């Protein structure tokens, strides 16, 4: 029986939490009906707890409360994971400097943590994770208020109070009552507190199994299958760096106006303060734009909130789906009647491609990945779409200019097989190059580069290094055109002067070459080149 939580006990508790959530993951996922019935609460809680525990272990035990909270915040997944991370951060804020935490200290910290969790959620609802957390904190505080309370009494009171509140959640939230379940996030927090009781007393409390949906004939209830929610359709989550409290407050206001289920949790890191931002929105682009204005978003994920049933294919119809990594490219492809998948390459997933392909409702679909790293997920998505009865072909374009060349020759009057061959040949005949800026030191095929150096690459290999983008672009074009070329396609990023310099060079040095210039818009590379 522990009289106080020391640093070693924090590590044991964290390990016990991971084990408990791992064992209950499936049941918690099944209980998940609010705020969106996407069946991932158990998964998100587990991934968040695992991230916190990994950070604690990596820290070597020097500051376990701080490491646990930091890892959980930076690794939080989903709405429930963000709230769990905020609760752990609230505990760390109160206990980080304490080497031994007794009953009264833990009760006070738990109260502060529950209060902070309510603050982190833009529109808190009762009958949820927050309600259960607050009830546990109130019970812990009540144990202390009646007189001197040992740590074991406090953590037992917290766990019992949370469990009682959990069973009351269906009476507070109609979505739970309709489904016949308790709140999934609250159920997860009960497991976290029970793991703490086990750590402190040596034996976790004996509990009945988590209540689930009614089953028939003794068989387990089937997983919830929900239609897409009527409200916001995508979950957006990212870490925000290089910002401040005022900018985050403005971001919260904007995101609250765009959607719901907004949770913003901040934590101090060795590189400065960072925030984990989670929201459900219909306009993904507006949410990301708000994040960019507030600071530097990274580790961005966008997930559909509920998988819609794929629409049936219309017989004899044909479509082209293309990845576009910038607004300008999206406009270019969209103007040609192409279904655009607007996503950065590191955000692209097999599921996103599959959703785009099935969403066209076409029986025959060509997919243009437009980046080497996007070919694999596009290919996997195409295989799954074929299983749904679609005729899907991936033309393995490795650059948007190859995709543009492929779209230029498509002809719906041709047989589908002949048309895909023509598109593939046009893409393959287009040599492509890029001008980019290095963000770190590296050894390239053209020599060593440092942060800020301008790189000119052809077909994915760096062939020119320099300090000036226009100079590198001119050299790169001269190399490409030394092998011949009749048409040069330029997609220019936000620096229009680079496009002017390149066009002037082409007019002076390569006057017979036709030039087709386009604006890449925000998010585009400084310069994308295609030579046909």
N, C-alpha and C positions, 0 to 999 in steps of 0.2 A: 504494500500500500504506500503510494507516494504522498508525502506531505506537501511537496511542491514540484512543479514542472521545471526540470533543468534542461540544459541543451541536449543531452542524450535522449531525454524523454520526448522532446519535440520531434527528433528524428524517428523514434519508434512510432509515435502517433502518425506521422506522415506516411510511414510505410504501411501501417494498419489501415489508414484511409484508402490508400491505393488498392490494397487487397480487398477491402469491403466493397468498394465501388466496382472493382473488376468482377467480383462474384455476383453483384446485383445489376450489372450493366443492362442485361437483356430485359429484366423486369422493369427497370426505370425507363428504358426506351419505350416499352409497351404502355406505361402509364402516361406518356407525354401527349397531352391534348391541348395544353395552354402554354404560351399564347398562340402557338401554331402546332397542329398535330403532325409534326414531321418526324416523330419517333427517334430523336437523337439526344434526349436529355442525359440518359445514362452515359452515352458515349462522350458527350461534351464534358460532363463532370469528371469522368475518369481521365480524359486527356489533360484537363486542367490540373488535376491532382498529380498526375504523373509529371507534368512540367514543373510543378512546384517541388516535388520530391527530388527530381533530377538536379535542380538548381541547388537544393539543400546539400545533396551529396557532393556536388562539384565544389561547393564552398568550403568543404572540409570541416564543417561544424563551427566555424569561427563566429558566425552570426546567424543562427538557424532561423529565427523568426523572420529576419529581413530577407534571407535567401529564399525561404519558402514562399513568402508573399511576392517577392520580385519574380520568381520563376512562374508562379501561378498567374500573375497579371500579364506577363509577356507571352505566356503560352495559353491564355484563356481561350476557350472555344465556345461559341454560341452564347445565347442569353443566360442560360444557367451557369455556364462556366465563368462568365464575367461576374456574376453575382457571387459565386463561390470565391473568386479571386479577391473581390472587394471585401468580403468578410475576413479572409486571411490577412489582407492588407490592414484592415482595421485592428485586428489583433496585434499585428506587428508594430503598428504605430504606437500602441500602448505598452507593449512588452519587450520591444527590441533591446532596451538597455538593461533588462532584468535578467540576472543569471538564474534566479529561482523565483517561480511564480506560485504564490499560495492561493487559497480559495478566494478571498476578497479581491485580490488583484486580478484574478482571471474573470470573476464576475463583472468587475468594472470594465475590463477590456472587451468582454463579450457584448456588453451594453453599447459601448462605443462603436463596435464593429457593426452591430445590427443597425444602429442609427446611420452610420456611414453608407451602408448598403441601400437604405431607403433614399439617401441623398443622391447616390450614383444613378438610380433609375429615374428617368424623366417623368414617367407617369405610373407610379406604383399602384398595384391593385391588391386588394385583400383576398385571402384564400390562396396565396401563392408562397413561393420560396421565402419571400420577405416576411410574411406573416409568421411562418414557422420559426424563422431565425429570431424574430423579435420575441416570440413566446418563450423560446429557450433562454434568451438573455434575461427576460423578466423573471423567469423561474429561478435562475441563478442569483439574480439580485435579491429576490425574495428570501432565498436561503441565507444570505448574508445579513439581511435586515433583521432577522429574528434572533440574531446573536452570533457569537463566534462560530464560523463554519469552516470545517476542514475542506481541503481541495476535493476529496472524494464526494462529500455531500454536495458541493457546488456543481460538479460536473454531472452527477446523477440527476440533480434537480433540473439542470439545463436539458439533458437528454430526455427526461420524462416530460418536461413542459413542452418541448418541441414535438414529441410524439403525440401528445394530447392535441396540440394545435393541428398537427397533420391530419388526424382523424376528423377534425371539424372542417377541413377545407371544402369538402363538397357542399356544405351548407352555406358557404360564402361565395362560391363561384359557380354559375350555372353550367359552364362548359364541363366542369368536373362532375356535377350532379347528373347531367345528361349522359355522360359516358360511364358513370358508375365507378369513378376512380378518385384517388387522392392526388394531390399535386406532386408531380414527379420531382421537381427541384427540391421541394420541402422534404420529400422522402429521402433524397440523397443527403440532405443536411442532417437528417436524423441518423443516418449511417455514420456520418462524420463524427457526430457527438457520441454515438455508441462506441466508436473506435477509441475516442478519448477516455471514456469510462473504462474500457478494457486496459488502456495504457496505464491509467492511474491506479486501478484496483486490482489488476491482474486477471480480471474476468469480465468480458463484455456482458451487458444485461441480456437476460433471456427475453426474446421478443417473438411474437407471432409473426409469420411471414408478412411481407408488405402486402397490404390489400390490393387486389387487382380487379380487373373487370370480371363480371360474372361469366362463368363457363357453362357449357351445356353438357349434360351426361358425364360430368366429371372430367371432360377434356379441357386442356388449357385454352383460354380465349385466344382467337387469332389476332395477329397484329392489327392495329388500327389502319384502315385504308381511308384516306380523306380526300375529298375533292380539293382542288387548289383554293386557298382562302380568298374571300372577296376583296380583302384589303391589299396592302403591299405584298408584292410577289417575290422579292429577293432579300436574302440576308446579306448584309455588307458588314465586314469586320476588318479592321486594320489597326496596326500600331502607328501612333503619331509621335514623331520626334521633332526637335528643333522648333518648339512652340512654347507658349506660356499660358498661364491661367486665364488671362483675358481672352486670348485667341481661342482657347478651348471652350470658354463660356459662350463665345459667339458661335462656334461650331455646334455646340449643343443646341442652341436656339434654332439654327438652320436645320439641323437634322430632325429636331422635334417637329418642325413644320412640314418636313418631307415625309415622315413616316412614324413608326411607333416602335415599341420594345427597345427604346434607346437606353443603353448603359455605357457610361464613360468612367473608366477607372484609371487613375494615375499612380505611378510608382517611380521612385528615384532609382536610377541606374548609374553605373560608373561613368557613362557618357552623358549624363544629364537626365532630366525627368522625361518619362515617356507615358503615353496614355493608350489604353486599349479601348477602342471605340467599336461599339456594336449597335446596329440599327436594322430594322426591317423597312424597306422602301419599295416603291414602284419605279422611281427614276434613279437607277444605279449611277448614271453619269453625274447627276447633280450631287449625289452624296459624295462621290469621289472628288468632284471639283471643290466641294466645301472643305474636304480634308486637305487638299492641296493648298487652298488659301490659308488654312490654319497652321500649316507646318509641312513636315515631310512624312506623308503616309508611306508605310512599307508593310511587307507581309500581308498584302491585301487579298482577301478571299471574297468571292461572290457566289452564293449558293441559292438555288431555287428553294422556296420555303416548302413547297409540296409538289411532288412530281405529278404534272398533269398527265392524263391519259393521252397517248399520242393520237393526233387526228388521223382519220383514215386517209389513205392516199387516193387522189382523184385519178382515175385511169387515163393514161395517155399524156399526163402532164410532166413537165420537165422544169428543173430549177438548178441554179448554181449558188453554192454557199461559199463565201470567201471570208477569211480572217482579215480584219483591218485593225492595225495597232494605233491609228491616229484618226482624228476627226476628218482630216482632209482625204485620207484614203477611203474612209467609210463613205464620204460623199461621192468619190470617184466611182467606186464599185456600185453604190446604190443608184447612181445615175444611169448605170447600164442595166438596171433591172436585176441586179444580183442581191441575194439575201446576205446581209452583212452580219458577221459575228464580231462585234466590237470588243476586243479584249487584248491586253498585253500578253505576250507569249508566256510569261511565267504565271499568268492567271488561267491560261487555257487548260481545260480538262476534257477528257473523253465525254463526260456527261453534258458539258456545254455544247460540244459539237453535235452530239446525238440529238439534243433538244432542238438545235437549229435545223438539222436535217429533217427530222420528223415534223417540225413546225411548218415547213414549206408546203406540206400536204401533197408533194409531187411524187409521182411513181418512179421517176428517174432523176437522180441528183448527182451533180459533179461538185466535189469539194476541193477548194483551193486553199491549202494551209498557209502558203505565203511566207513560211519560215521553216528552216530545217528542223527546229525543235518541235514544231507543230505537226509534222508529218505523222509521227507515231500515234498521238492521241486521235488524230483524224482517221487514221487507218483502223484503229480499234473501234471507233464509233461507227465507221462504215460497215464493219463486220456485223455489229449489233443491229444496225438498220436493215441490213440484208435479211437478218433473221425475222424482221418485222414485215418482210415482203417487198422492201424497196430495192430498186436497182441503183446502187450507189458506187461511184468510181472516184477515187482520190487521184487527182493529177498532182504529183509531188512538187509543186512550186516551192522554191526555197526563198523567194523574195516577192514582194508585192508587184514589182515590175514584171516578173514572169507571169503572175496572175493576171495583170492587165493585158499582157500579150495574148494569153489564153482566151480571155473574155472577148477580145477584139475579133477573134475568128470563129466564135461559136455561131452555129446556124441551126435553129430549131427545126428547119425543114429537112436536115440530114438525119439519117438513122443515128440513134443514140451512140452506138459503138463507133461509127465513123466520126461523129462529132467529137467524142472524147479523144480519139486519136489525133485529130487536127489540133485540138487544144493542147495536148501534150507535146506535139511537135513544135507549136509556136512558142510554148514556154521553154522548151529545151534549146531553141534557137536564139533565145534572149540571154546575152551575157549580162550579169548584174554586178553592181559594186555599191559600196557605201562609204560615206564619210562620217566618222563618229569621233567622240572625245573620250580618251581613256580616263577611268575613274580610280585606277590604282596602278602601281608599278607591275610590269609584266615583261616577259621575254616573248617577242613576236618573231615571225619569219623575216621581218624587215629590221630587226634589232630590238634593243630594250627601250621600252617606253615608260614614262612616268605619268602621274596624275595631271590632267590638263593637256597632254599631248594630243595632237590630231592624228587620227589613224585613217588611212585610205586602204580599204580591203576590196579585193576582187574575188568573186565566187567563194567568199568566206575566209580567204587568206589575206593577211595584212601585207601590202606590198609597198606602201609609202608611209613614212613618218614625217611629221613636221610640227611647227608651232602655229602656223596660219592655215585656217580652213580653206581659204580660196586657193592658196598655193598648192596644198595637197590635192584639192579637187582638180585643178588644172593638170597636174602631173598624172593623176589617176586616169583622167579622160584621154590624155595623150597615149598612155599605155594601152588602154582598151581599144582605141581607134587605130592603133598601129596594125592591128589585125583586120582592119576594115570595118565598115558599118555605114548604114544608110540612114538610120533613125536613132536618135538619142532621146530617151525619155528621162526627164528630171522631176523628181518629187522633192521639193525644197521645204525644209523645216521652217521654224519661226524667224530665222534670219534671212529676210528677203534680199539683203545685199549680197549674200553668198550666191543666190540664184542669178543676180545681175552680173556678177563677176564671171561666173561660169558661162553664161550665155554670150557675153562679150568675147570671151576666149574662143568659144566654138565658132562664132561668126568670123573672127580674125584668122584663126589657124586651121579650121576645118569648115570652110564656107559651103561645101557641097552637102554637108550633113543636115538633114532635117531635124529640128528640135521641137519636142513636145514637152512643155513645162507645166507643172501642177503644184499647187500649194498643199503641203502635208498637214499643216495646222498644228495645234497643240499636241504634244506627245510624239511628234514625228522625229525621225533622225534628222541631223543637220542636212544631209543630202543622200538621196537614193537615186541610183543611176541604172538605166537599162540601155543596152545597145543591141539593135537588130540589124 
